């Protein structure tokens, strides 16, 4: 009989998603939402990018041309770059 070793699933939090996106943007500035989502698997990249601003991340938006599937036509798409991470907040519950 197999032993009862159940593993607990971890929830992918918005904070965790934001960290993954910030790490990616540091290495790949001026990425499109499609590129970020493919690399970071966030579920809804527009929501993550929106929430990142509220969390204190600096996100710079710009535009660039990318080729369409056939390669004959280009499209103007939004790009994102990380300008800064949130300032570290002091821990109010840890005695100094």
C-alpha positions as CSV (number, residue, x, y, z in Angstrom):
1,X,0.0,0.0,0.0
2,X,1.3,3.5,-0.9
3,X,2.2,5.8,2.0
4,X,-0.1,8.8,2.5
5,X,2.4,11.6,1.5
6,X,0.2,14.4,0.4
7,X,2.0,17.5,-0.7
8,X,0.6,20.9,0.0
9,X,0.1,23.1,-3.1
10,X,1.4,26.6,-2.8
11,X,-0.8,29.5,-4.0
12,X,0.8,31.7,-6.6
13,X,0.4,35.1,-5.0
14,X,0.3,38.4,-6.8
15,X,3.4,39.4,-4.8
16,X,5.2,36.3,-6.1
17,X,4.1,37.1,-9.7
18,X,5.3,40.7,-9.3
19,X,8.7,39.5,-8.2
20,X,9.0,37.2,-11.2
21,X,8.0,40.0,-13.6
22,X,10.4,42.4,-12.0
23,X,13.2,39.9,-12.2
24,X,12.4,39.3,-15.9
25,X,12.2,43.0,-16.7
26,X,15.6,43.7,-15.1
27,X,17.1,41.1,-17.6
28,X,14.8,42.0,-20.5
29,X,13.8,45.7,-20.5
30,X,11.3,46.9,-23.1
31,X,9.5,43.6,-23.3
32,X,5.9,43.3,-24.6
33,X,3.1,41.9,-22.4
34,X,3.1,38.8,-24.5
35,X,6.8,38.2,-23.9
36,X,6.5,38.9,-20.1
37,X,3.5,36.6,-19.7
38,X,5.2,33.8,-21.7
39,X,8.3,33.9,-19.5
40,X,6.6,34.5,-16.1
41,X,3.3,32.6,-16.4
42,X,1.2,35.2,-14.5
43,X,-2.2,34.3,-15.8
44,X,-3.2,37.9,-16.5
45,X,-0.2,40.1,-17.2
46,X,-2.2,43.3,-17.5
47,X,-3.5,42.8,-14.0
48,X,-0.1,42.0,-12.6
49,X,1.5,45.1,-14.2
50,X,-1.4,47.3,-12.9
51,X,-1.0,45.9,-9.4
52,X,2.8,46.3,-9.5
53,X,2.4,50.1,-9.7
54,X,0.2,50.0,-6.6
55,X,2.8,47.8,-4.8
56,X,5.5,50.5,-5.4
57,X,7.2,49.1,-8.5
58,X,8.2,51.6,-11.1
59,X,7.1,50.5,-14.6
60,X,8.0,52.6,-17.7
61,X,5.7,52.2,-20.7
62,X,6.9,52.7,-24.3
63,X,6.1,51.4,-27.8
64,X,8.0,49.5,-30.5
65,X,7.3,47.9,-33.8
66,X,7.2,44.0,-33.9
67,X,6.7,41.9,-37.0
68,X,3.4,40.1,-37.4
69,X,3.2,36.3,-38.0
70,X,3.9,36.5,-41.7
71,X,6.8,38.9,-41.2
72,X,5.7,41.3,-44.0
73,X,3.7,43.6,-41.7
74,X,4.7,45.2,-38.4
75,X,2.6,46.2,-35.5
76,X,3.1,49.0,-32.9
77,X,2.9,47.3,-29.4
78,X,3.3,48.5,-25.9
79,X,6.5,47.7,-24.0
80,X,7.4,47.7,-20.3
81,X,10.6,48.3,-18.4
82,X,11.3,48.2,-14.7
83,X,12.5,51.5,-13.3
84,X,12.7,50.6,-9.6
85,X,11.5,48.2,-7.0
86,X,9.5,49.2,-3.9
87,X,11.4,50.8,-1.1
88,X,12.0,48.3,1.8
89,X,9.7,49.0,4.6
90,X,11.0,48.6,8.2
91,X,9.6,45.7,10.1
92,X,7.4,47.3,12.8
93,X,7.1,44.2,14.9
94,X,10.7,43.2,15.3
95,X,12.5,44.9,18.2
96,X,15.6,46.9,17.2
